[in-house]
């Protein structure tokens, strides 16, 4: 689409079972905000929507643990999340809630239309049921071994280690997260979206239609899913928290959260349109509208395959033009973890760094995980603040403001004759809006922000080369020209920085007395001066301040305390499992084995194919340890093997046993080792 009439921008609905952290901000919300702000500065017709995702099992689990209602949980975290977005300048046109009336009505009507048009498959299937809890187990109430990578703590809908989506019934050795019991299979009726029927269309729409304009990580994940073959996916669940299934036979069932959540974008747009006295439909149903979803990589399948299939089935909606999903942000070399408190929480950041909202926005954009996972470190945070924001951006603006007041009482001087260097500098300045715009429109926000900083570098170099503090005494007219040009650069920065650094832009506009000017993106490239001769600017004000070593040490100490607390928790003994009889134990044949061969399984990151001498034979065992061990480092290693585990095929390779593993205090996988001294392969462990 070359010239859309309007834009609908969505940001992934944050899940309201906890606050949000820097990973969320870097992966989704800052990029989306930059894109929306830029388009609005271009004068485009834009609606930017988001909202709290308030249904699903994790919220009911949180409520049970805290002894409150699910509504109490979502009300609490909706408030915290809203405040975090406001604090960091994420400027939604509407931020909604999936527990709201408009959303319930919209999602129910969407479901009913597909139901009445026969777009669902209705099936009685066997689902996991907890006899003690007397309830069917939704996916997040089931834990077990991932059939793809062997992770023993996979959820019933998705493995957080390898990212694979699956059904709870696919798990190996599933157990109830409520009681710890082994669930049974019980029949229940549900409705399914037959994704397999949309596979030919998805191949054409994504694999052919978006091969060149979607990010490689997004395209690759979609291709992997489609190549693997799509299967019908349930759109309802046996739960009491969510949107009730609005058809006969739906008693005791709700819409599956993955089905109702993306419809939240539509309901949020409806709410906005009603407040603005507009028609919502063109923003979702007009082919001249460009729809863009900003998400993290864990939501790619839902926004690129499942939600488009839903929209296609409904028939009247447009499809996303792009889904510029980001990868994950790590913290000090380790994966961000809510459960382990390994995160920088937004509300806590502002307690330690008041007034430095833009510093975090800047650093997160500079380190944005646009094509691969990236790392946030406090030392890098300090360096970027001190060496870039303070020393480049802040230094240029401060010099210009101070010298303007020192020489001309804060009034913009009249330019005398422009030299070649002046004209060249102004020409370069006027070219920057197009350069930055090109990067933003390609969703390269790191690149775009770097180009914005190059404008400040341009200003610093110009001042350093022309030295107005020297020419003031020897060539007054030349000094006026240099300061006039420098002030034009400062004014341009006030506009060009707004998508990236909105609070800084506001301060700079105030300092330059431009608050009512309302320059748009294109004004910088026009022939008209941004600051006219005689324009009065306000007193100089520091835009940024240095981050001291002590402040960084405090953050590192906080993380070290978290690491120690996690280690202590790991060291604490797990609660005893249910009683096993002696006969139960004797069924397990645990033996000492020796790894004689090891190689990575092709096309996987997690799996190693091992040849293990068990003393009774040499067999193949597939183990999900590839990210912790190199194949060459473990050949010859003695290990503990469960040799009579039923064989199971993993990625086409038959695995005939299990290597026993545990974690050390740092969360690193380690082998459960026998005493290696004079212990031969095949010895029984009893």
Protein Blocks (a to p, Z undefined) as FASTA:
>chain_A
ZZdcbdcdddddddffbccdfklmmmmmmmmmmmmmmmmmnopacdddddddfedjklmm
mmmmnopafklmmmmmmmmmmmmmmmnopacfbdcdfkbmklmmmmmmmmmmmmmnopac
cddddddddfklopacdfklpccddfklopakbcfkbcfklopacdfklpghiacfklop
acdddddddddddfklmmmmmmmmmmmmmmmmpcfklmmmmmmmmmnopadddfbdcdfb
dcddfbehigoiacdfklmmmmmmmmmmmmmmmmnopafklmmmcfkbccdddddfklmm
mmmmmmmmmmmmnopaccdfbdcdcddddeehiacdfklopacdfklmmmmmghilmmmm
mmmmmmocfkbccdddfklmmmmmmmmmmmmmmmmmmmmmmmmmmmnnopacddddddfk
lmmmmmmmmmmmmmmmmmmmnopaklmmmmmmmmmmmmmmmmmmnommlmmmmommlmmm
mmmmmmmmmmmmmmmmmmmmmmlmmmmmmmnopmmnopafklmmmmbdfbdghiacdddd
dfbdcddfklmmmmmmmmmmmmmmmmmmmmpccdddddddfklmmmpccdddddfbdcdd
ehiakbccddddehjaccdddddfklmpcfklmgoiacdddfkbccddeehiacebdddd
dddfkopacdddddfehpaehiacZZ
